[in-house]
Amino acid sequence: MASSDVLDASEDYRSAIVDLLGVLAYGELMASQRLASDAALAPTIEDQVQLSTMAAAEFRHFVRLRDRLADMGVDPAAAMEPFRAPLEAFHEMTAPSDWLEGLVKAYVGDGIGIDFYREIASSLDPDTRDLVLDVCEDLGQSAFVVDRVRAAIAEDPRLEGRLALWARRLVGEALSQAQHVAAEREALTALLVGDVGAQGAGMDLTAIGAMLSRLTDAHARRMRALGLSS
């Protein structure tokens, strides 16, 4: 079944997809801006180039999501607007104080969201699922961040405690804002719990519990990769 047919089949599902693409699009837009800003703090030209490249890739992802919303007959700005306040609040409350905190935020903070969107993709129609998975692909940040953070900790072991505390704060703020969004956007929440029409496989409460366990495990792996305690 073509994506347009699926989206037309259920207004509730269509509303949920608009919300999903809207929050993803604004997240990618903010990520591109944040990475470009972080590049200015990078200690070397090589690091500046790496972050600038990642910022450009995030913006290309934003363009794909924006264009998909437009193809659906949706105003992209209107689809993103409900998520502007919570996402901006998250970034304001988790503004990094230095280069290393910015790297940990890009890897740990963004990683939580990426894992979540990959999980929810299993409930989507094929075209939307492929788009979500494509824009959530690793842009090379994993190896880059792990290398830089581990090297910094090896040079100054005192950094481990501060960066571990920072990472835990990122997780707490991300979950708080996610709960806020879920309370405000019923269609998106219904998509998560598999209660939107008959689209996709859906997820019952047991499946959601398993998903949360996988998200927790993925976060713990990221922390270990950085050399930080979770």
C-alpha positions in Angstrom: 0.0 0.0 0.0 1.3 3.4 -0.9 2.2 5.8 1.9 -0.5 8.3 0.8 -3.1 5.6 0.9 -2.1 4.7 4.4 -2.2 8.2 5.6 -5.6 8.7 4.1 -7.0 5.6 5.7 -7.1 7.0 9.3 -7.3 10.6 10.3 -6.1 9.7 13.8 -3.0 8.0 12.3 -2.4 10.9 10.0 -2.5 13.3 13.0 0.0 11.1 14.8 2.3 11.0 11.9 2.2 14.8 11.5 3.1 15.1 15.2 5.9 12.6 14.8 7.4 14.2 11.7 6.9 17.6 13.3 8.8 16.8 16.5 11.5 15.1 14.5 11.9 18.0 12.1 12.2 20.6 14.8 14.6 18.4 16.6 16.8 18.1 13.5 16.7 21.8 12.9 17.8 22.5 16.5 20.5 19.9 16.3 22.0 21.4 13.2 22.0 24.8 14.9 23.5 23.5 18.1 26.3 21.5 16.3 27.2 24.5 14.2 27.5 26.6 17.4 29.5 23.8 19.2 31.9 23.8 16.2 33.0 27.3 17.2 34.1 25.9 20.6 36.1 23.0 19.1 39.8 23.0 20.1 41.2 22.0 16.6 40.3 22.7 13.0 39.8 18.9 12.5 37.1 19.0 15.3 35.5 22.1 13.8 35.2 20.4 10.4 33.8 17.2 12.0 31.1 19.1 13.8 30.3 21.4 10.9 29.9 18.3 8.7 27.5 16.7 11.2 25.5 20.0 11.4 25.1 20.1 7.6 23.9 16.4 7.7 21.3 17.2 10.4 20.0 20.1 8.3 19.6 17.8 5.3 17.5 15.5 7.5 15.4 18.5 8.5 14.8 19.3 4.9 13.6 15.8 4.1 11.2 15.9 7.0 9.9 19.3 6.1 9.4 18.3 2.5 7.5 15.1 3.6 5.1 17.2 5.7 4.6 19.6 2.7 3.9 16.6 0.4 1.2 15.6 2.9 -0.5 19.0 2.5 0.7 20.1 6.0 2.3 23.4 6.8 5.7 22.3 8.2 6.0 25.3 10.5 2.6 24.6 12.0 3.5 20.9 12.5 6.7 21.9 14.4 5.2 24.7 16.5 3.7 22.5 19.3 7.2 21.1 20.0 9.1 24.3 19.9 8.6 25.2 23.6 9.5 21.8 25.1 12.5 21.3 22.9 13.8 24.8 23.4 13.3 24.3 27.2 15.3 21.1 27.1 18.2 22.8 25.3 18.1 25.9 27.6 18.2 23.7 30.7 21.0 21.6 29.3 23.2 24.2 27.7 26.8 22.8 27.9 29.4 24.8 29.7 32.3 23.6 27.6 33.3 21.5 24.6 33.3 18.1 26.3 29.8 18.7 27.8 28.6 19.5 24.3 30.0 16.3 22.9 28.4 14.2 25.7 25.1 16.0 25.0 25.3 15.2 21.3 26.0 11.5 22.0 24.0 10.7 25.2 21.2 13.2 25.0 20.5 12.9 21.3 21.1 9.2 21.5 18.1 8.7 23.8 15.8 10.4 21.3 17.2 8.5 18.3 16.7 5.1 20.1 13.1 6.1 20.9 12.3 7.1 17.3 13.8 3.9 16.0 11.6 1.9 18.4 8.4 3.7 17.4 9.3 3.2 13.7 8.1 -0.4 14.0 4.5 0.9 14.3 4.6 3.0 11.1 3.7 2.4 7.5 6.7 1.4 5.4 7.4 4.8 3.7 7.2 6.7 7.0 9.3 4.0 8.8 12.0 4.2 6.2 12.1 8.0 6.5 12.3 7.9 10.3 15.1 5.3 10.2 17.0 7.3 7.6 17.0 10.5 9.5 18.0 8.7 12.7 21.1 7.1 11.2 24.4 7.7 12.9 26.2 10.6 11.3 29.6 9.5 12.5 29.2 11.2 15.8 29.5 8.0 17.9 33.1 7.1 17.1 34.1 10.8 17.0 32.6 11.6 20.4 33.8 8.4 22.1 37.4 9.1 20.9 37.4 12.7 22.1 35.8 12.0 25.5 37.9 9.0 26.3 41.1 10.8 25.4 40.1 13.7 27.6 39.4 11.5 30.6 42.6 9.6 30.1 44.5 12.9 30.2 42.5 14.1 33.3 40.6 11.3 35.2 38.8 13.9 37.3 36.6 14.7 34.3 34.9 11.3 34.6 32.8 12.2 37.6 31.7 15.6 36.2 30.8 14.2 32.8 28.9 11.2 34.3 26.8 13.6 36.4 26.2 15.8 33.4 25.0 12.7 31.4 22.6 11.7 34.1 21.2 15.2 34.2 20.6 15.1 30.4 18.7 11.9 30.8 16.5 13.3 33.5 15.7 16.5 31.6 15.0 14.5 28.4 12.5 12.2 30.2 10.8 15.2 31.8 10.3 17.0 28.5 9.1 13.7 26.8 6.5 13.3 29.5 5.3 16.8 28.9 5.0 16.3 25.2 3.1 13.0 25.7 0.6 14.7 28.0 0.0 17.4 25.4 -0.1 15.4 22.2 -2.7 12.6 22.5 -2.3 11.4 18.9 1.4 10.9 19.3 1.0 9.0 22.6 -1.7 6.8 21.0 0.7 5.9 18.2 3.3 4.8 20.8 0.8 2.5 22.6 -0.6 1.1 19.4 -4.0 2.7 19.8 -4.2 4.6 16.5 -6.6 3.0 14.0 -5.1 -0.2 12.7 -1.8 1.1 11.4 1.4 -0.9 11.9 2.0 -3.5 14.5 1.3 -1.3 17.5 2.6 -1.9 21.0 0.8 -3.1 24.1 1.9 -2.2 27.6 4.1 -5.2 27.9 5.9 -4.3 24.7 6.3 -0.7 25.9 7.9 -2.1 29.1 10.3 -4.1 27.0 11.1 -1.1 24.8 11.9 1.0 27.9 14.2 -1.7 29.0 16.0 -1.7 25.7 16.3 2.1 25.8 17.8 1.9 29.3 20.3 -0.8 28.1 21.3 1.3 25.1 21.9 4.3 27.4 24.1 2.2 29.7 26.1 1.0 26.7 26.7 4.5 25.6 27.9 5.5 29.0 30.3 2.6 29.1 31.6 3.4 25.7 32.5 6.9 26.9 34.1 5.5 30.0 31.4 6.9 32.3 29.4 5.3 35.0 25.6 5.3 34.5 
